[in-house]
Amino acid sequence: MTSVPTGTPGRPTAPADQGVGPLLRAWRERRRVSQLELALRAGSSARHISFVETGRSRPSEEMVLRLAEHLDVPVRERNALLLAAGYAPRYPETPLDDPSMGALREGMERLIQGYEPYPALVMNATYDVLAANRGIVMLLGGIPESLLVPPLNAMRLTLHPEGMAPRIRNLRAWRGHLLEQMERQVALHRSEPLRALYEEVAAYPLPPGTPEADPGEDAGAEPGAERSAYFALPMRIEHEGRVLSFVSSVSTFNTPMDVTVAELAIETFLPADPATVKYLHGLMS
């Protein structure tokens, strides 16, 4: 397994020219919620919500947190709202390598190791890889050293024309899926680093020889192999002359009380056909 320390995160800040009112209004509009609907959810009144958004009324700390909860504001941005309202941040941001995070680190390590021989990894909000099991390491064989310099980034490794992209048989479909996923997260989190990463990987050229249309499900399958009826979009990737198929699942923590924990994601790759299961068990045995 590989792991990378997260480093020392910065303290959240609110824009100098914005109070909490405009920030809350921006989140409400992003969620497409009316003032009346938000007021009903939060046990307030549309008049009070209007006064808060225009700066005529300063919300209490409890009200800021209640509105943030009903607007599904990410934990990091809840701290920014509190700062803009003149209150101290409520949620700490503890480095993952801090001793207090020992139980969390050990739990995630056991989880992804226990998932072997199938690939699994832990990422932060900008897709930096914090830990990975042997299944992931197997897929990265032959990747240029320039792309493996820490911090490893899952999106760069996957979509870079010198990374995994040339090996992905259904690259156009898988690339489209990943970019749509990043677009949704950029809209949700208001993260400039995430937006910069999206713009970078979206601009990567397709590897030479990429077909105009992705090959069919059975392209590259072994003679006599059964046709697979995939239950989700698979990533179909070549490994040592074989085509392996995986579907991805991403897990996050319920009700996180720390910014670092709120932004962790565990991605696991489930074999999408019997041939992939057989091959991986044989490879790791």
C-alpha positions in Angstrom: 0.0 0.0 0.0 1.2 3.6 -0.7 0.2 6.6 1.4 0.9 10.3 1.1 0.7 12.9 3.9 -1.8 15.7 3.3 0.5 18.5 4.5 -0.7 21.5 6.5 -4.0 22.8 5.3 -4.8 26.5 5.3 -7.4 28.3 7.3 -10.6 29.0 5.4 -11.2 32.6 4.5 -14.2 34.6 3.2 -13.9 37.1 0.3 -13.0 40.5 1.8 -15.8 42.3 -0.1 -18.6 39.9 0.8 -20.5 39.5 4.0 -22.4 36.4 4.9 -25.6 37.6 3.2 -24.3 37.6 -0.4 -22.6 34.3 0.3 -25.8 32.7 1.6 -27.7 34.1 -1.4 -25.2 32.6 -3.8 -25.6 29.2 -2.2 -29.4 29.5 -2.2 -29.4 30.4 -5.9 -26.9 27.6 -6.7 -29.3 25.1 -5.0 -32.3 26.7 -6.8 -34.2 27.3 -3.6 -36.5 30.2 -3.0 -36.3 32.4 0.1 -39.7 31.1 1.1 -38.7 27.5 0.7 -35.5 28.0 2.6 -37.3 29.8 5.4 -39.8 26.9 5.7 -37.0 24.4 5.9 -35.1 26.4 8.5 -38.0 27.4 10.7 -37.7 31.1 9.8 -39.5 33.6 7.6 -38.9 34.7 4.0 -38.6 38.3 5.4 -35.8 37.3 7.8 -34.0 35.4 5.0 -34.3 38.5 2.8 -32.9 40.7 5.6 -30.0 38.4 6.1 -29.1 38.2 2.4 -29.2 42.0 2.0 -27.2 42.7 5.2 -30.1 44.3 7.1 -30.0 41.6 9.7 -27.0 39.7 11.1 -27.8 36.0 11.6 -26.9 34.2 14.7 -24.2 31.5 14.6 -27.0 28.9 15.0 -28.9 30.4 12.1 -25.8 30.4 9.8 -25.2 26.7 10.5 -28.9 25.9 10.1 -29.1 27.6 6.7 -25.9 26.0 5.6 -27.3 22.6 6.6 -30.5 23.0 4.6 -28.5 24.3 1.6 -26.1 21.4 1.8 -23.1 23.6 2.0 -19.8 21.7 2.2 -18.1 21.7 5.6 -15.2 23.9 4.4 -17.5 26.5 3.1 -19.6 26.5 6.3 -16.5 27.7 8.1 -16.2 30.5 5.5 -19.8 31.5 6.1 -19.2 31.7 9.9 -16.1 33.9 9.3 -18.0 36.2 7.0 -20.7 36.5 9.7 -18.1 37.4 12.4 -18.0 34.0 14.1 -15.1 31.5 14.7 -14.9 28.5 12.4 -16.8 25.5 13.9 -15.1 22.7 12.0 -11.4 21.9 12.5 -9.1 20.8 9.6 -6.8 18.2 11.0 -4.0 16.9 8.8 -4.5 13.2 8.0 -1.0 12.4 9.4 -1.9 13.9 12.8 -1.7 11.4 15.7 -5.4 12.1 16.5 -6.3 10.7 13.0 -4.6 7.4 13.7 -7.8 5.3 14.0 -9.1 6.8 10.8 -6.0 6.1 8.9 -5.8 2.5 10.2 -9.4 1.9 9.4 -9.1 3.1 5.8 -5.9 1.1 5.3 -7.6 -2.1 6.5 -10.5 -1.4 4.3 -8.6 -0.9 1.0 -6.2 -3.8 1.8 -9.1 -6.0 2.6 -10.5 -5.2 -0.8 -7.5 -6.8 -2.6 -7.1 -8.2 -5.2 -9.5 -5.5 -6.5 -8.2 -1.9 -6.8 -9.1 0.6 -4.1 -7.7 4.1 -3.2 -8.3 7.0 -0.9 -8.5 10.6 -2.4 -9.0 14.1 -1.1 -11.2 16.8 -2.6 -8.8 17.5 -5.5 -8.3 13.8 -6.4 -4.8 13.6 -4.8 -4.2 10.0 -3.9 -3.6 9.6 -0.2 -3.5 5.8 0.0 -3.8 2.9 -2.5 -3.7 -0.9 -2.4 -1.8 -3.4 -4.6 -4.7 -3.5 -7.1 -4.1 0.1 -8.0 -0.4 -0.3 -8.1 -0.9 -3.2 -10.6 -2.8 -0.9 -12.9 -0.1 1.8 -12.8 2.6 -0.5 -14.0 4.6 1.2 -16.9 3.3 4.7 -16.2 6.1 7.3 -16.8 7.9 8.4 -13.6 7.0 12.0 -14.3 3.3 11.2 -13.6 4.1 9.2 -10.4 5.8 12.0 -8.5 3.9 12.8 -5.3 1.3 14.0 -4.9 -0.2 11.4 -7.3 -3.5 12.7 -8.8 -6.1 10.2 -9.9 -7.5 12.4 -12.7 -4.1 13.2 -14.2 -3.0 9.6 -14.0 -6.3 8.5 -15.7 -6.7 11.1 -18.4 -3.1 12.1 -19.3 -2.2 10.9 -22.8 1.0 9.3 -21.4 -0.9 7.9 -18.4 -3.6 5.3 -18.3 -5.7 6.9 -21.1 -4.0 4.9 -24.0 -4.9 1.7 -22.2 -8.6 2.5 -21.6 -10.5 0.8 -24.4 -13.7 2.9 -23.9 -11.8 6.1 -23.3 -14.3 8.5 -24.8 -17.1 7.2 -22.6 -15.0 7.0 -19.5 -13.4 10.4 -20.0 -16.9 11.9 -20.5 -18.1 10.3 -17.3 -15.1 11.7 -15.3 -15.3 15.2 -16.7 -19.1 15.3 -16.0 -18.4 14.2 -12.4 -15.8 16.9 -12.0 -18.2 19.5 -13.4 -20.8 18.6 -10.8 -18.2 18.9 -8.0 -16.9 22.2 -9.2 -20.5 23.6 -9.1 -21.0 22.1 -5.6 -17.8 23.1 -3.8 -16.8 26.4 -5.3 -13.2 25.2 -5.3 -10.7 27.1 -7.4 -8.1 24.2 -7.1 -10.7 21.8 -8.4 -11.7 24.1 -11.2 -8.1 24.5 -12.2 -7.6 20.7 -12.2 -10.8 20.3 -14.3 -9.6 22.8 -16.9 -6.2 21.1 -17.0 -7.4 17.5 -17.6 -10.2 18.6 -19.9 -7.6 20.2 -22.2 -5.5 17.0 -22.4 -5.5 15.7 -26.0 -6.7 12.3 -26.7 -3.9 9.7 -27.2 -2.9 9.1 -30.9 -5.0 6.4 -32.5 -8.0 6.9 -30.2 -11.0 5.7 -32.3 -13.8 8.1 -33.1 -16.2 5.7 -31.3 -15.4 3.4 -28.4 -15.2 -0.3 -29.4 -18.0 -2.6 -28.5 -18.3 -4.4 -25.2 -16.7 -7.5 -26.5 -13.7 -5.9 -28.3 -10.5 -7.5 -27.0 -12.3 -10.3 -25.2 -10.7 -13.7 -25.1 -12.1 -16.2 -27.6 -15.1 -18.1 -26.2 -15.6 -15.6 -23.4 -19.2 -14.9 -22.5 -20.8 -11.6 -23.4 -21.0 -9.4 -20.3 -24.2 -7.4 -19.5 -22.7 -4.5 -17.6 -24.9 -3.0 -14.8 -23.0 0.3 -14.8 -20.6 2.1 -17.2 -17.4 0.1 -16.9 -13.8 1.2 -17.2 -12.3 -1.3 -19.7 -8.5 -1.2 -19.5 -5.8 -3.3 -21.0 -3.3 -5.0 -18.7 -0.6 -7.2 -20.1 -2.6 -8.1 -23.2 -5.9 -8.7 -21.4 -8.9 -6.4 -21.2 -10.1 -5.9 -17.6 -13.5 -4.4 -16.8 -14.3 -2.5 -13.6 -17.2 -0.4 -12.3 -16.4 2.3 -9.8 -18.0 3.1 -6.4 -17.2 6.1 -4.3 -17.8 6.2 -0.5 -17.7 9.2 1.8 -18.2 9.7 5.6 -21.6 10.4 7.1 -21.9 13.6 9.1 -18.2 14.6 9.1 -17.2 17.1 11.9 -13.7 17.8 10.4 -12.9 19.4 7.0 -10.3 16.9 6.2 -12.7 14.0 6.8 -15.5 15.7 4.9 -13.3 15.8 1.8 -12.1 12.2 1.9 -13.4 9.7 -0.6 -12.7 6.0 -0.9 -13.0 4.7 -4.5 -13.3 1.0 -5.1 -13.3 -0.8 -8.4 -15.6 -3.8 -8.6 -14.8 -6.4 -11.3 -17.6 -6.1 -14.0 -17.2 -9.6 -15.5 -16.1 -13.1 -14.4 -13.0 -13.0 -16.5 -11.7 -10.0 -14.6 -12.4 -11.7 -11.3 -10.5 -14.8 -12.3 -7.5 -12.9 -13.7 -7.1 -10.7 -10.6 -7.3 -13.6 -8.2 -4.7 -15.5 -10.2 -2.5 -12.4 -10.4 -2.5 -11.8 -6.6 -2.3 -15.5 -5.5 
